[in-house]
Amino acid sequence: MIAENLTGLGGVADAQAAGCSAEVFLFPLRLAGADGGPVRATARITPHAR
């Protein structure tokens, strides 16, 4: 999957740099007859265990 034009990723990069785990989810919008379309992108940040 190719995801372009994502914004607001600074928080995800900062969390990873701090040792947290980051999962990114892409939920595509189904469009009949299309081979691409917009997605709702979300991220889950899990703090590292201390």
Secondary structure, 3 states (H helix, E strand, C coil): CCCCCCCCCHHHHHHHHCCCEEEEEEEECCCCCCCCCCEEEEEEEECCCC
